[in-house]
Amino acid sequence: MAKILIPTPLRQFAEKNNSVAVDATTVGEALASLTTQFPDLRKNLFNDEGKLRSFVNVYVNDEDIRYLQKDATAVGDGDTISIVPSIAGGRC
Amino acid sequence: MLTQEEVSRYSRHLIMPEVGVDGQEKLKAAKVLLIGTGGLGAPVAMYLAAAGVGTIGLVDFDVVDVSNLQRQVIHGTKDIGKKKIDSAEETMRDINPLIKIVKHEVALTSENALAIMCNYDIIADGTDNFPTRFLINDACVMLNKPNVYASIFRFEGQATIFAAEGGPCYRCLYPEPPPPGLVPSCAEGGVLGILPGVVGLIQATEVVKLILGAGEPLIGRLMLYDALAMRFRELKLRKNPECICSTGNVTLIDYDQFCGIQKPEPPPVVGEISPTEVKTMIETRQDFILIDVREPHEFQIGRIPTSNLIPLGELPKRIPDLDPAAHYVVHCKMGGRSAKGCDALRAAGFKRVFNMTGGITAWSEQVDPTVPKY
């Protein structure tokens, strides 16, 4: 099982979970499993073409999947998948 | 050179070999621009002032609101209603009167960003919206200045240094902003009051390290802080070879548009136009509709060839037949009735409506004397 960390802004779409364990061998499978479990997350993570949105980055452990094998990046037991969306707050 | 007063004030720095007199002189010579004096800007400004950063610029246009005080510790209850930069300056001067504070009471825009930012060595982004964050990033890339970045949401913060020599920029991490509404803002989502203190001081720490050239700067690493879990995590940030910071293809753009923020509808054009301008418009075959709101008998006396007669009294019931998007010039004998006609069209939602000044009388005097005056 790999662990997916859900960032604060997206927890409202994932029944307030801050992490979800998924059974998957790739990042693509892991995210598919996540969005099947929490369908409201889908529009926040993927655009209409099913591509990961450009203001959301996905990391396996500390590496950006754009510099690994993207969706096909292998994951296994003990791996942590982080979803890192852009947040803008600061002056408010 | 440090003055005796400075030596006393900064003695806890001076006795550390990592800072010392040399380091303190670097701090004194440094110019740091803080964009935003809110949650993040407050601790950054206070600590950088205390540390003896010689010149600190502040950019903000907001005033202190009671709801800010839960986290913006540079402002106090007595400051409610005051400009944030004035309130911030007062606190910083109280902490350290030896530094120079430069106030920029503006909203940072594509027009003023380069002129403001070019006077500083390091930029600290403590803003609260995507358009300004992309603007700051792009301007830092253009000016080749490090952008010490942090952002916060509820219990979570992100911090890194963008646009440092050889390092990634904000667009390497996020090429595009989220569409409006998809990511909740701080004002909608809330923020733990303490959070900007912790995250802002990561920013301040990185600013001081950059000035001193000490330690390992937070370049190429994104620091994530989760206050609830009390956990720091670090992710790798890579410079994207296709990014504007690598290709050098960077210009400042309309960032509101880039971030999908709708501008409010422009107000209807309330305008007047002279007979000679109308003549030019006719001669150059510009696409517009000339409406004469006089009575038919006046129309018979003399008229402008391209005009359409719609007496003022009939105008309201003719409006549904007219294209609200078209460009209209309205005239009468002297300009009084046509002004009312313009008002009626604008009230019906027509956006481009102009009153020809002086009416057909002025037309006769200025353009075509063969049209009789009556």
Interface residues (C-beta under 8 A of the other chain):
Chain A: P7 T8 P9 N18 K43 N44 R53 S54 F55 N57 Y59 D62 E63 D64 R66 Y67 S82 V84 P85 S86 I87 A88 G89 G90 R91 C92
Chain B: G36 T37 G38 G39 L40 G41 D60 D62 D125 G126 T127 D128 N129 F130 R133 A150 S151 I152 F153 R154 F155 E156 Q158 L173 Y174 P175 E176 P177 P178 L182 V183 P184 S185 C186 A187 G189 V191 P196 L222 L224 D226 L228 A229 R233 E234 L235 K236 L237 R238 N240
